[in-house]
Amino acid sequence: MDTISPLTSLGRFYIYAIHGYATEVMFTAIWEFVVNLNWKFPGNTSVWSFPMYGLSLLMVEYLYLRLRHNTPVYVRALIYTIWTYLWEFSTGYVLKYFDACPWDYTPFEGDFMGLVTLEYFPFWYFGSIFLEQVIIRYTRRLYFGPSSDIFESDKNGKLKQK
């Protein structure tokens, strides 16, 4: 019988990176519309965002797996948000050193060194709940395995051999 194996860390990194990258493009497009009523919805990001999101979301996944049984979701979301701020500040600080930081929050209220802003706190907080409840949970259910003509799902979604 062929074996089924879960996605590797690299596979999950890739999915998380794509999710973060696409979400940032959508967020910046919506932000541009809300602030400037720009009906073109131009969204943008930087190539640096791809590895930043992939690595950061792997860390959130790690935190989720460690905290899910003994920490309420609203506390986990706060922990994820704190991690996100630390990660955004740290990576931004390094990129800024090389004049490569693609964001500057200086015009925002509650910014710190232009690298993070408290204005985004609700987005990071509620986004991390969505990330945990949807993206991480479903990504961890993905697997590499034999072709679909060998296995089928029962009514509970469990795989069984045909």
DRENTORKOL-3810 file (N, C-alpha, C; in nm, 4 decimals):
REM DRENTORKOL-3810
@n.u->0.0847; n.v->-0.1183; n.w->0.0000; ca.u->0.0000; ca.v->0.0000; ca.w->0.0000; c.u->0.0891; c.v->0.1245; c.w->0.0000
@n.u->0.0519; n.v->0.2223; n.w->-0.0799; ca.u->0.1277; ca.v->0.3467; ca.w->-0.0870; c.u->0.1107; c.v->0.4258; c.w->0.0415
@n.u->0.2125; n.v->0.5034; n.w->0.0732; ca.u->0.2066; ca.v->0.5811; ca.w->0.1972; c.u->0.1563; c.v->0.7221; c.w->0.1701
@n.u->0.0969; n.v->0.7772; n.w->0.2714; ca.u->0.0505; ca.v->0.9156; ca.w->0.2683; c.u->0.1327; c.v->0.9904; c.w->0.3718
@n.u->0.1906; n.v->1.1025; n.w->0.3316; ca.u->0.2703; ca.v->1.1790; ca.w->0.4271; c.u->0.2249; c.v->1.3249; c.w->0.4266
@n.u->0.2280; n.v->1.3879; n.w->0.5431; ca.u->0.1868; ca.v->1.5289; ca.w->0.5507; c.u->0.2858; c.v->1.6178; c.w->0.4765
@n.u->0.2405; n.v->1.7377; n.w->0.4453; ca.u->0.3296; ca.v->1.8344; ca.w->0.3818; c.u->0.4514; c.v->1.8587; c.w->0.4698
@n.u->0.5630; n.v->1.8764; n.w->0.4077; ca.u->0.6854; ca.v->1.9094; ca.w->0.4807; c.u->0.6785; c.v->2.0550; c.w->0.5273
@n.u->0.7720; n.v->2.0925; n.w->0.6105; ca.u->0.7811; ca.v->2.2330; ca.w->0.6530; c.u->0.7989; c.v->2.3241; c.w->0.5327
@n.u->0.8758; n.v->2.2790; n.w->0.4344; ca.u->0.8972; ca.v->2.3597; ca.w->0.3145; c.u->0.7665; c.v->2.3780; c.w->0.2376
@n.u->0.6868; n.v->2.2731; n.w->0.2284; ca.u->0.5575; ca.v->2.2837; ca.w->0.1614; c.u->0.4639; c.v->2.3794; c.w->0.2333
@n.u->0.4611; n.v->2.3709; n.w->0.3658; ca.u->0.3766; ca.v->2.4614; ca.w->0.4440; c.u->0.4301; c.v->2.6047; c.w->0.4361
@n.u->0.5623; n.v->2.6203; n.w->0.4397; ca.u->0.6242; ca.v->2.7522; ca.w->0.4220; c.u->0.5731; c.v->2.8159; c.w->0.2930
@n.u->0.5729; n.v->2.7389; n.w->0.1861; ca.u->0.5308; ca.v->2.7890; ca.w->0.0552; c.u->0.3849; c.v->2.8348; c.w->0.0584
@n.u->0.2981; n.v->2.7539; n.w->0.1155; ca.u->0.1559; ca.v->2.7902; ca.w->0.1237; c.u->0.1374; c.v->2.9140; c.w->0.2103
@n.u->0.2042; n.v->2.9185; n.w->0.3249; ca.u->0.1919; ca.v->3.0347; ca.w->0.4134; c.u->0.2475; c.v->3.1605; c.w->0.3470
@n.u->0.3577; n.v->3.1472; n.w->0.2755; ca.u->0.4175; ca.v->3.2620; ca.w->0.2075; c.u->0.3232; c.v->3.3156; c.w->0.1004
@n.u->0.2646; n.v->3.2257; n.w->0.0222; ca.u->0.1696; ca.v->3.2691; ca.w->-0.0814; c.u->0.0482; c.v->3.3359; c.w->-0.0169
@n.u->-0.0012; n.v->3.2769; n.w->0.0910; ca.u->-0.1170; ca.v->3.3356; ca.w->0.1600; c.u->-0.0847; c.v->3.4772; c.w->0.2091
@n.u->0.0277; n.v->3.4939; n.w->0.2765; ca.u->0.0651; ca.v->3.6259; ca.w->0.3270; c.u->0.0862; c.v->3.7262; c.w->0.2154
@n.u->0.1534; n.v->3.6825; n.w->0.1110; ca.u->0.1824; ca.v->3.7684; ca.w->-0.0038; c.u->0.0531; c.v->3.8175; c.w->-0.0688
@n.u->-0.0380; n.v->3.7237; n.w->-0.0965; ca.u->-0.1648; ca.v->3.7598; ca.w->-0.1603; c.u->-0.2511; c.v->3.8457; c.w->-0.0683
@n.u->-0.2521; n.v->3.8134; n.w->0.0595; ca.u->-0.3306; ca.v->3.8918; ca.w->0.1546; c.u->-0.2798; c.v->4.0351; c.w->0.1614
@n.u->-0.1486; n.v->4.0523; n.w->0.1588; ca.u->-0.0935; ca.v->4.1880; ca.w->0.1634; c.u->-0.1323; c.v->4.2681; c.w->0.0396
@n.u->-0.1296; n.v->4.2051; n.w->-0.0763; ca.u->-0.1705; ca.v->4.2746; ca.w->-0.1988; c.u->-0.3171; c.v->4.3167; c.w->-0.1886
@n.u->-0.4026; n.v->4.2261; n.w->-0.1413; ca.u->-0.5449; ca.v->4.2582; ca.w->-0.1255; c.u->-0.5650; c.v->4.3684; c.w->-0.0205
@n.u->-0.4944; n.v->4.3579; n.w->0.0911; ca.u->-0.5079; ca.v->4.4571; ca.w->0.1978; c.u->-0.4673; c.v->4.5957; c.w->0.1484
@n.u->-0.3548; n.v->4.6048; n.w->0.0784; ca.u->-0.3094; ca.v->4.7361; ca.w->0.0315; c.u->-0.4045; c.v->4.7921; c.w->-0.0740
@n.u->-0.4663; n.v->4.7057; n.w->-0.1529; ca.u->-0.5642; ca.v->4.7520; ca.w->-0.2516; c.u->-0.6882; c.v->4.8077; c.w->-0.1823
@n.u->-0.7369; n.v->4.7360; n.w->-0.0825; ca.u->-0.8551; ca.v->4.7825; ca.w->-0.0084; c.u->-0.8225; c.v->4.9102; c.w->0.0685
@n.u->-0.7046; n.v->4.9144; n.w->0.1298; ca.u->-0.6624; ca.v->5.0339; ca.w->0.2036; c.u->-0.6577; c.v->5.1552; c.w->0.1102
@n.u->-0.6047; n.v->5.1361; n.w->-0.0084; ca.u->-0.5967; ca.v->5.2443; ca.w->-0.1068; c.u->-0.7369; c.v->5.2932; c.w->-0.1445
@n.u->-0.8305; n.v->5.2015; n.w->-0.1551; ca.u->-0.9677; ca.v->5.2413; ca.w->-0.1864; c.u->-1.0307; c.v->5.3183; c.w->-0.0703
@n.u->-1.0175; n.v->5.2660; n.w->0.0500; ca.u->-1.0792; ca.v->5.3291; ca.w->0.1673; c.u->-1.0212; c.v->5.4684; c.w->0.1917
@n.u->-0.8902; n.v->5.4819; n.w->0.1798; ca.u->-0.8245; ca.v->5.6096; ca.w->0.2098; c.u->-0.8390; c.v->5.7093; c.w->0.0950
@n.u->-0.8227; n.v->5.6620; n.w->-0.0301; ca.u->-0.8182; ca.v->5.7533; ca.w->-0.1447; c.u->-0.9310; c.v->5.7337; c.w->-0.2460
@n.u->-1.0243; n.v->5.6447; n.w->-0.2167; ca.u->-1.1324; ca.v->5.6109; ca.w->-0.3099; c.u->-1.0800; c.v->5.5764; c.w->-0.4489
@n.u->-0.9706; n.v->5.5052; n.w->-0.4534; ca.u->-0.9101; ca.v->5.4656; ca.w->-0.5802; c.u->-0.9775; c.v->5.3381; c.w->-0.6303
@n.u->-1.0620; n.v->5.3539; n.w->-0.7328; ca.u->-1.1378; ca.v->5.2414; ca.w->-0.7866; c.u->-1.0509; c.v->5.1441; c.w->-0.8655
@n.u->-0.9262; n.v->5.1751; n.w->-0.8872; ca.u->-0.8358; ca.v->5.0810; ca.w->-0.9554; c.u->-0.7889; c.v->4.9707; c.w->-0.8612
@n.u->-0.8055; n.v->4.9920; n.w->-0.7310; ca.u->-0.7635; ca.v->4.8953; ca.w->-0.6287; c.u->-0.6200; c.v->4.8458; c.w->-0.6514
@n.u->-0.5252; n.v->4.9378; n.w->-0.6618; ca.u->-0.3874; ca.v->4.8919; ca.w->-0.6825; c.u->-0.3285; c.v->4.8343; c.w->-0.5534
@n.u->-0.2999; n.v->4.7081; n.w->-0.5548; ca.u->-0.2368; ca.v->4.6437; ca.w->-0.4397; c.u->-0.0899; c.v->4.6214; c.w->-0.4690
@n.u->-0.0088; n.v->4.6264; n.w->-0.3656; ca.u->0.1339; ca.v->4.6038; ca.w->-0.3875; c.u->0.1987; c.v->4.5404; c.w->-0.2658
@n.u->0.3150; n.v->4.4872; n.w->-0.2891; ca.u->0.3980; ca.v->4.4308; ca.w->-0.1838; c.u->0.5403; c.v->4.4231; c.w->-0.2375
@n.u->0.6257; n.v->4.3582; n.w->-0.1648; ca.u->0.7653; ca.v->4.3425; ca.w->-0.2038; c.u->0.8000; c.v->4.1941; c.w->-0.2056
@n.u->0.8963; n.v->4.1580; n.w->-0.2858; ca.u->0.9425; ca.v->4.0188; ca.w->-0.2882; c.u->0.9939; c.v->3.9775; c.w->-0.1505
@n.u->1.0432; n.v->4.0738; n.w->-0.0727; ca.u->1.0893; ca.v->4.0423; ca.w->0.0634; c.u->0.9757; c.v->3.9842; c.w->0.1481
@n.u->0.8528; n.v->4.0220; n.w->0.1168; ca.u->0.7388; ca.v->3.9749; ca.w->0.1956; c.u->0.7205; c.v->3.8239; c.w->0.1871
@n.u->0.7566; n.v->3.7651; n.w->0.0753; ca.u->0.7346; ca.v->3.6214; ca.w->0.0567; c.u->0.8051; c.v->3.5383; c.w->0.1642
@n.u->0.9374; n.v->3.5487; n.w->0.1785; ca.u->1.0012; ca.v->3.4695; ca.w->0.2849; c.u->0.9636; c.v->3.5174; c.w->0.4249
@n.u->0.9359; n.v->3.6470; n.w->0.4384; ca.u->0.8980; ca.v->3.6977; ca.w->0.5706; c.u->0.7673; c.v->3.6343; c.w->0.6176
@n.u->0.6680; n.v->3.6282; n.w->0.5299; ca.u->0.5407; ca.v->3.5656; ca.w->0.5673; c.u->0.5575; c.v->3.4152; c.w->0.5868
@n.u->0.6308; n.v->3.3509; n.w->0.4992; ca.u->0.6487; ca.v->3.2063; ca.w->0.5128; c.u->0.7094; c.v->3.1678; c.w->0.6461
@n.u->0.8162; n.v->3.2345; n.w->0.6849; ca.u->0.8822; ca.v->3.2035; ca.w->0.8122; c.u->0.7971; c.v->3.2443; c.w->0.9319
@n.u->0.7364; n.v->3.3614; n.w->0.9236; ca.u->0.6550; ca.v->3.4085; ca.w->1.0352; c.u->0.5360; c.v->3.3167; c.w->1.0604
@n.u->0.4704; n.v->3.2736; n.w->0.9542; ca.u->0.3534; ca.v->3.1886; ca.w->0.9714; c.u->0.3909; c.v->3.0481; c.w->1.0164
@n.u->0.5096; n.v->3.0012; n.w->0.9815; ca.u->0.5565; ca.v->2.8746; ca.w->1.0397; c.u->0.5720; c.v->2.8889; c.w->1.1907
@n.u->0.6183; n.v->3.0047; n.w->1.2357; ca.u->0.6308; ca.v->3.0286; ca.w->1.3795; c.u->0.4936; c.v->3.0344; c.w->1.4458
@n.u->0.3976; n.v->3.0988; n.w->1.3808; ca.u->0.2616; ca.v->3.1028; ca.w->1.4356; c.u->0.2052; c.v->2.9610; c.w->1.4423
@n.u->0.2315; n.v->2.8808; n.w->1.3407; ca.u->0.1880; ca.v->2.7408; ca.w->1.3432; c.u->0.2485; c.v->2.6683; c.w->1.4634
@n.u->0.3768; n.v->2.6884; n.w->1.4858; ca.u->0.4451; ca.v->2.6276; ca.w->1.6004; c.u->0.3786; c.v->2.6710; c.w->1.7316
@n.u->0.3532; n.v->2.8008; n.w->1.7444; ca.u->0.2881; ca.v->2.8521; ca.w->1.8654; c.u->0.1486; c.v->2.7913; c.w->1.8815
@n.u->0.0749; n.v->2.7834; n.w->1.7728; ca.u->-0.0589; ca.v->2.7244; ca.w->1.7769; c.u->-0.0537; c.v->2.5808; c.w->1.8284
@n.u->0.0382; n.v->2.5020; n.w->1.7757; ca.u->0.0477; ca.v->2.3616; ca.w->1.8168; c.u->0.0846; c.v->2.3484; c.w->1.9642
@n.u->0.1606; n.v->2.4426; n.w->2.0178; ca.u->0.2008; ca.v->2.4373; ca.w->2.1583; c.u->0.0933; c.v->2.4913; c.w->2.2527
@n.u->0.0133; n.v->2.5851; n.w->2.2049; ca.u->-0.0800; ca.v->2.6566; ca.w->2.2926; c.u->-0.2261; c.v->2.6140; c.w->2.2787
@n.u->-0.2609; n.v->2.5415; n.w->2.1751; ca.u->-0.4021; ca.v->2.5179; ca.w->2.1426; c.u->-0.4817; c.v->2.4470; c.w->2.2508
@n.u->-0.4193; n.v->2.3621; n.w->2.3312; ca.u->-0.4944; ca.v->2.2842; ca.w->2.4296; c.u->-0.5097; c.v->2.3533; c.w->2.5649
@n.u->-0.4277; n.v->2.4542; n.w->2.5920; ca.u->-0.4326; ca.v->2.5135; ca.w->2.7264; c.u->-0.4405; c.v->2.6661; c.w->2.7285
@n.u->-0.4606; n.v->2.7283; n.w->2.6120; ca.u->-0.4661; ca.v->2.8743; ca.w->2.6061; c.u->-0.5869; c.v->2.9158; c.w->2.5227
@n.u->-0.6725; n.v->3.0021; n.w->2.5759; ca.u->-0.7903; ca.v->3.0461; ca.w->2.4998; c.u->-0.7505; c.v->3.1168; c.w->2.3699
@n.u->-0.8379; n.v->3.1088; n.w->2.2716; ca.u->-0.8076; ca.v->3.1637; ca.w->2.1401; c.u->-0.7778; c.v->3.3135; c.w->2.1458
@n.u->-0.8480; n.v->3.3895; n.w->2.2291; ca.u->-0.8231; ca.v->3.5337; ca.w->2.2337; c.u->-0.6843; c.v->3.5655; c.w->2.2900
@n.u->-0.6327; n.v->3.4795; n.w->2.3787; ca.u->-0.4966; ca.v->3.4979; ca.w->2.4310; c.u->-0.3952; c.v->3.4543; c.w->2.3253
@n.u->-0.4235; n.v->3.3432; n.w->2.2576; ca.u->-0.3339; ca.v->3.2991; ca.w->2.1496; c.u->-0.3229; c.v->3.4076; c.w->2.0431
@n.u->-0.4352; n.v->3.4689; n.w->2.0072; ca.u->-0.4333; ca.v->3.5745; ca.w->1.9059; c.u->-0.3472; c.v->3.6920; c.w->1.9509
@n.u->-0.3513; n.v->3.7244; n.w->2.0782; ca.u->-0.2662; ca.v->3.8312; ca.w->2.1309; c.u->-0.1186; c.v->3.7916; c.w->2.1206
@n.u->-0.0876; n.v->3.6674; n.w->2.1529; ca.u->0.0505; ca.v->3.6183; ca.w->2.1420; c.u->0.0961; c.v->3.6223; c.w->1.9966
@n.u->0.0109; n.v->3.5779; n.w->1.9044; ca.u->0.0465; ca.v->3.5818; ca.w->1.7618; c.u->0.0697; c.v->3.7255; c.w->1.7157
@n.u->-0.0125; n.v->3.8172; n.w->1.7651; ca.u->0.0004; ca.v->3.9570; ca.w->1.7251; c.u->0.1305; c.v->4.0168; c.w->1.7786
@n.u->0.1637; n.v->3.9855; n.w->1.9018; ca.u->0.2916; ca.v->4.0321; ca.w->1.9576; c.u->0.4066; c.v->3.9757; c.w->1.8750
@n.u->0.3995; n.v->3.8472; n.w->1.8422; ca.u->0.5027; ca.v->3.7862; ca.w->1.7569; c.u->0.5108; c.v->3.8607; c.w->1.6233
@n.u->0.3955; n.v->3.8905; n.w->1.5650; ca.u->0.3934; ca.v->3.9582; ca.w->1.4351; c.u->0.4618; c.v->4.0936; c.w->1.4434
@n.u->0.4348; n.v->4.1687; n.w->1.5489; ca.u->0.5006; ca.v->4.2985; ca.w->1.5660; c.u->0.6515; c.v->4.2830; c.w->1.5845
@n.u->0.6923; n.v->4.1865; n.w->1.6640; ca.u->0.8366; ca.v->4.1632; ca.w->1.6826; c.u->0.9028; c.v->4.1241; c.w->1.5513
@n.u->0.8368; n.v->4.0377; n.w->1.4759; ca.u->0.8916; ca.v->3.9913; ca.w->1.3483; c.u->0.8964; c.v->4.1053; c.w->1.2468
@n.u->0.7882; n.v->4.1817; n.w->1.2360; ca.u->0.7852; ca.v->4.2921; ca.w->1.1406; c.u->0.8907; c.v->4.3965; c.w->1.1762
@n.u->0.9041; n.v->4.4267; n.w->1.3047; ca.u->1.0052; ca.v->4.5238; ca.w->1.3461; c.u->1.1457; c.v->4.4713; c.w->1.3165
@n.u->1.1730; n.v->4.3473; n.w->1.3542; ca.u->1.3075; ca.v->4.2903; ca.w->1.3366; c.u->1.3473; c.v->4.2818; c.w->1.1902
@n.u->1.2587; n.v->4.2265; n.w->1.1083; ca.u->1.2930; ca.v->4.2143; ca.w->0.9663; c.u->1.3000; c.v->4.3519; c.w->0.9015
@n.u->1.2104; n.v->4.4413; n.w->0.9408; ca.u->1.2152; ca.v->4.5767; ca.w->0.8876; c.u->1.3428; c.v->4.6492; c.w->0.9260
@n.u->1.3882; n.v->4.6265; n.w->1.0482; ca.u->1.5113; ca.v->4.6896; ca.w->1.0960; c.u->1.6316; c.v->4.6436; c.w->1.0130
@n.u->1.6380; n.v->4.5135; n.w->0.9878; ca.u->1.7479; ca.v->4.4592; ca.w->0.9063; c.u->1.7390; c.v->4.5132; c.w->0.7636
@n.u->1.6200; n.v->4.5101; n.w->0.7061; ca.u->1.6040; ca.v->4.5602; ca.w->0.5693; c.u->1.6348; c.v->4.7096; c.w->0.5607
@n.u->1.5950; n.v->4.7844; n.w->0.6622; ca.u->1.6218; ca.v->4.9286; ca.w->0.6635; c.u->1.7726; c.v->4.9549; c.w->0.6661
@n.u->1.8468; n.v->4.8731; n.w->0.7359; ca.u->1.9925; ca.v->4.8867; ca.w->0.7412; c.u->2.0520; c.v->4.8804; c.w->0.6003
@n.u->1.9927; n.v->4.7961; n.w->0.5153; ca.u->2.0400; ca.v->4.7804; ca.w->0.3774; c.u->1.9613; c.v->4.8674; c.w->0.2790
@n.u->1.8840; n.v->4.9630; n.w->0.3323; ca.u->1.8000; ca.v->5.0506; ca.w->0.2510; c.u->1.7067; c.v->4.9693; c.w->0.1606
@n.u->1.6501; n.v->4.8621; n.w->0.2172; ca.u->1.5642; ca.v->4.7732; ca.w->0.1395; c.u->1.4270; c.v->4.7531; c.w->0.2032
@n.u->1.3951; n.v->4.8279; n.w->0.3081; ca.u->1.2660; ca.v->4.8097; ca.w->0.3754; c.u->1.1549; c.v->4.8671; c.w->0.2874
@n.u->1.0596; n.v->4.7839; n.w->0.2463; ca.u->0.9564; ca.v->4.8307; ca.w->0.1532; c.u->0.8416; c.v->4.9076; c.w->0.2186
@n.u->0.8398; n.v->4.9195; n.w->0.3487; ca.u->0.7313; ca.v->4.9928; ca.w->0.4137; c.u->0.7882; c.v->5.1020; c.w->0.5028
@n.u->0.7043; n.v->5.2028; n.w->0.5246; ca.u->0.7399; ca.v->5.3133; ca.w->0.6135; c.u->0.6112; c.v->5.3626; c.w->0.6788
@n.u->0.5954; n.v->5.3340; n.w->0.8055; ca.u->0.4743; ca.v->5.3709; ca.w->0.8784; c.u->0.4867; c.v->5.5062; c.w->0.9479
@n.u->0.5877; n.v->5.5841; n.w->0.9135; ca.u->0.6087; ca.v->5.7133; ca.w->0.9786; c.u->0.4840; c.v->5.8021; c.w->0.9759
@n.u->0.4076; n.v->5.8063; n.w->0.8662; ca.u->0.2885; ca.v->5.8927; ca.w->0.8661; c.u->0.1747; c.v->5.8436; c.w->0.9566
@n.u->0.1826; n.v->5.7216; n.w->1.0053; ca.u->0.0750; ca.v->5.6643; ca.w->1.0855; c.u->0.0891; c.v->5.7043; c.w->1.2321
@n.u->-0.0256; n.v->5.7167; n.w->1.2991; ca.u->-0.0255; ca.v->5.7361; ca.w->1.4434; c.u->0.0233; c.v->5.6059; c.w->1.5075
@n.u->0.0969; n.v->5.6174; n.w->1.6142; ca.u->0.1405; ca.v->5.4980; ca.w->1.6858; c.u->0.2495; c.v->5.4198; c.w->1.6160
@n.u->0.3241; n.v->5.4866; n.w->1.5276; ca.u->0.4341; ca.v->5.4135; ca.w->1.4631; c.u->0.5561; c.v->5.4133; c.w->1.5541
@n.u->0.6415; n.v->5.3151; n.w->1.5351; ca.u->0.7682; ca.v->5.3096; ca.w->1.6075; c.u->0.8785; c.v->5.2923; c.w->1.5048
@n.u->0.9580; n.v->5.3965; n.w->1.4904; ca.u->1.0695; ca.v->5.4004; ca.w->1.3962; c.u->1.0244; c.v->5.3773; c.w->1.2514
@n.u->0.8970; n.v->5.3969; n.w->1.2254; ca.u->0.8448; ca.v->5.3758; ca.w->1.0907; c.u->0.8348; c.v->5.2295; c.w->1.0510
@n.u->0.8670; n.v->5.1399; n.w->1.1440; ca.u->0.8726; ca.v->4.9970; ca.w->1.1110; c.u->0.7480; c.v->4.9200; c.w->1.1518
@n.u->0.6771; n.v->4.9678; n.w->1.2515; ca.u->0.5504; ca.v->4.9076; ca.w->1.2933; c.u->0.4548; c.v->5.0199; c.w->1.3312
@n.u->0.3265; n.v->4.9899; n.w->1.3284; ca.u->0.2265; ca.v->5.0874; ca.w->1.3703; c.u->0.1144; c.v->5.0179; c.w->1.4458
@n.u->0.0702; n.v->5.0813; n.w->1.5520; ca.u->-0.0401; ca.v->5.0264; ca.w->1.6308; c.u->-0.1733; c.v->5.0346; c.w->1.5570
@n.u->-0.1808; n.v->5.1162; n.w->1.4526; ca.u->-0.3049; ca.v->5.1255; ca.w->1.3757; c.u->-0.3432; c.v->4.9917; c.w->1.3132
@n.u->-0.2472; n.v->4.9068; n.w->1.2898; ca.u->-0.2755; ca.v->4.7772; ca.w->1.2272; c.u->-0.3074; c.v->4.6681; c.w->1.3289
@n.u->-0.3041; n.v->4.7019; n.w->1.4572; ca.u->-0.3275; ca.v->4.6000; ca.w->1.5599; c.u->-0.4546; c.v->4.5185; c.w->1.5370
@n.u->-0.5709; n.v->4.5811; n.w->1.5121; ca.u->-0.6921; ca.v->4.4992; ca.w->1.4929; c.u->-0.6813; c.v->4.4052; c.w->1.3732
@n.u->-0.6146; n.v->4.4503; n.w->1.2676; ca.u->-0.5995; ca.v->4.3651; ca.w->1.1489; c.u->-0.5110; c.v->4.2449; c.w->1.1794
@n.u->-0.4005; n.v->4.2692; n.w->1.2509; ca.u->-0.3118; ca.v->4.1584; ca.w->1.2879; c.u->-0.3815; c.v->4.0639; c.w->1.3851
@n.u->-0.4543; n.v->4.1185; n.w->1.4805; ca.u->-0.5202; ca.v->4.0373; ca.w->1.5828; c.u->-0.6265; c.v->3.9460; c.w->1.5210
@n.u->-0.7213; n.v->4.0053; n.w->1.4500; ca.u->-0.8289; ca.v->3.9242; ca.w->1.3922; c.u->-0.7791; c.v->3.8402; c.w->1.2748
@n.u->-0.6810; n.v->3.8919; n.w->1.2033; ca.u->-0.6198; ca.v->3.8128; ca.w->1.0964; c.u->-0.5512; c.v->3.6889; c.w->1.1498
@n.u->-0.4927; n.v->3.6987; n.w->1.2686; ca.u->-0.4251; ca.v->3.5818; ca.w->1.3265; c.u->-0.5255; c.v->3.4755; c.w->1.3703
@n.u->-0.6451; n.v->3.5176; n.w->1.4103; ca.u->-0.7493; ca.v->3.4194; ca.w->1.4429; c.u->-0.7909; c.v->3.3452; c.w->1.3159
@n.u->-0.8114; n.v->3.4193; n.w->1.2076; ca.u->-0.8438; ca.v->3.3557; ca.w->1.0792; c.u->-0.7307; c.v->3.2630; c.w->1.0357
@n.u->-0.6095; n.v->3.3103; n.w->1.0507; ca.u->-0.4932; ca.v->3.2296; ca.w->1.0141; c.u->-0.4935; c.v->3.0966; c.w->1.0890
@n.u->-0.5146; n.v->3.1034; n.w->1.2191; ca.u->-0.5144; ca.v->2.9811; ca.w->1.3002; c.u->-0.6311; c.v->2.8900; c.w->1.2657
@n.u->-0.7509; n.v->2.9471; n.w->1.2638; ca.u->-0.8724; ca.v->2.8674; ca.w->1.2494; c.u->-0.8932; c.v->2.8126; c.w->1.1084
@n.u->-0.8387; n.v->2.8783; n.w->1.0081; ca.u->-0.8621; ca.v->2.8354; ca.w->0.8703; c.u->-0.7324; c.v->2.7925; c.w->0.8012
@n.u->-0.6405; n.v->2.8846; n.w->0.7848; ca.u->-0.5224; ca.v->2.8575; ca.w->0.7028; c.u->-0.4351; c.v->2.7482; c.w->0.7640
@n.u->-0.3982; n.v->2.7620; n.w->0.8896; ca.u->-0.3102; ca.v->2.6623; ca.w->0.9525; c.u->-0.3810; c.v->2.5282; c.w->0.9651
@n.u->-0.5040; n.v->2.5287; n.w->1.0120; ca.u->-0.5756; ca.v->2.4012; ca.w->1.0301; c.u->-0.5880; c.v->2.3242; c.w->0.8996
@n.u->-0.6252; n.v->2.3927; n.w->0.7919; ca.u->-0.6428; ca.v->2.3215; ca.w->0.6655; c.u->-0.5102; c.v->2.2889; c.w->0.5985
@n.u->-0.4123; n.v->2.3737; n.w->0.6133; ca.u->-0.2807; ca.v->2.3434; ca.w->0.5558; c.u->-0.2216; c.v->2.2200; c.w->0.6217
@n.u->-0.2420; n.v->2.2048; n.w->0.7507; ca.u->-0.1882; ca.v->2.0875; ca.w->0.8208; c.u->-0.2618; c.v->1.9591; c.w->0.7833
@n.u->-0.3741; n.v->1.9695; n.w->0.7160; ca.u->-0.4467; ca.v->1.8507; ca.w->0.6699; c.u->-0.4058; c.v->1.8077; c.w->0.5295
@n.u->-0.3278; n.v->1.8899; n.w->0.4623; ca.u->-0.2823; ca.v->1.8545; ca.w->0.3278; c.u->-0.1750; c.v->1.7470; c.w->0.3363
@n.u->-0.1642; n.v->1.6685; n.w->0.2319; ca.u->-0.0685; ca.v->1.5589; ca.w->0.2328; c.u->-0.0163; c.v->1.5325; c.w->0.0924
@n.u->0.0960; n.v->1.4651; n.w->0.0869; ca.u->0.1468; ca.v->1.4074; ca.w->-0.0367; c.u->0.1101; c.v->1.2611; c.w->-0.0327
@n.u->0.0598; n.v->1.2114; n.w->-0.1402; ca.u->0.0233; ca.v->1.0710; ca.w->-0.1390; c.u->-0.0025; c.v->1.0203; c.w->-0.2787
@n.u->-0.0581; n.v->0.9027; n.w->-0.2844; ca.u->-0.0854; ca.v->0.8414; ca.w->-0.4141; c.u->-0.1943; c.v->0.9177; c.w->-0.4888
@n.u->-0.2098; n.v->0.8848; n.w->-0.6144; ca.u->-0.3103; ca.v->0.9536; ca.w->-0.6950; c.u->-0.4503; c.v->0.9230; c.w->-0.6431
@n.u->-0.5434; n.v->1.0083; n.w->-0.6773; ca.u->-0.6786; ca.v->0.9980; ca.w->-0.6226; c.u->-0.7545; c.v->0.8757; c.w->-0.6716
@n.u->-0.7071; n.v->0.8090; n.w->-0.7766; ca.u->-0.7795; ca.v->0.6916; ca.w->-0.8241; c.u->-0.7529; c.v->0.5680; c.w->-0.7383
@n.u->-0.6619; n.v->0.5783; n.w->-0.6419; ca.u->-0.6322; ca.v->0.4658; ca.w->-0.5531; c.u->-0.7116; c.v->0.4770; c.w->-0.4237
@n.u->-0.7369; n.v->0.6002; n.w->-0.3794; ca.u->-0.8062; ca.v->0.6231; ca.w->-0.2535; c.u->-0.9338; c.v->0.7033; c.w->-0.2764
@n.u->-1.0277; n.v->0.6890; n.w->-0.1849; ca.u->-1.1481; ca.v->0.7706; ca.w->-0.1851; c.u->-1.1782; c.v->0.8122; c.w->-0.0417
@n.u->-1.2567; n.v->0.9168; n.w->-0.0269; ca.u->-1.2920; ca.v->0.9653; ca.w->0.1068; c.u->-1.4248; c.v->0.9059; c.w->0.1501
@n.u->-1.4336; n.v->0.8706; n.w->0.2786; ca.u->-1.5628; ca.v->0.8279; ca.w->0.3314; c.u->-1.6420; c.v->0.9517; c.w->0.3724
@n.u->-1.7590; n.v->0.9338; n.w->0.4319; ca.u->-1.8451; ca.v->1.0476; ca.w->0.4650; c.u->-1.7845; c.v->1.1405; c.w->0.5691
@n.u->-1.6834; n.v->1.0944; n.w->0.6445; ca.u->-1.6158; ca.v->1.1778; ca.w->0.7444; c.u->-1.4880; c.v->1.2411; c.w->0.6917
@n.u->-1.4584; n.v->1.2211; n.w->0.5633; ca.u->-1.3381; ca.v->1.2778; ca.w->0.5048; c.u->-1.2135; c.v->1.1938; c.w->0.5244
@n.u->-1.2276; n.v->1.0761; n.w->0.5821; ca.u->-1.1134; ca.v->0.9864; ca.w->0.6020; c.u->-1.0847; c.v->0.9132; c.w->0.4711
@n.u->-0.9560; n.v->0.8930; n.w->0.4429; ca.u->-0.9176; ca.v->0.8217; ca.w->0.3213; c.u->-0.9241; c.v->0.6717; c.w->0.3428
@n.u->-0.9728; n.v->0.6031; n.w->0.2418; ca.u->-0.9701; ca.v->0.4570; ca.w->0.2449; c.u->-0.9350; c.v->0.4095; c.w->0.1050
@n.u->-0.8745; n.v->0.2935; n.w->0.0977; ca.u->-0.8333; ca.v->0.2385; ca.w->-0.0304; c.u->-0.9558; c.v->0.1891; c.w->-0.1054
@n.u->-0.9596; n.v->0.2121; n.w->-0.2375; ca.u->-1.0729; ca.v->0.1663; ca.w->-0.3192; c.u->-1.0717; c.v->0.0162; c.w->-0.3332
END
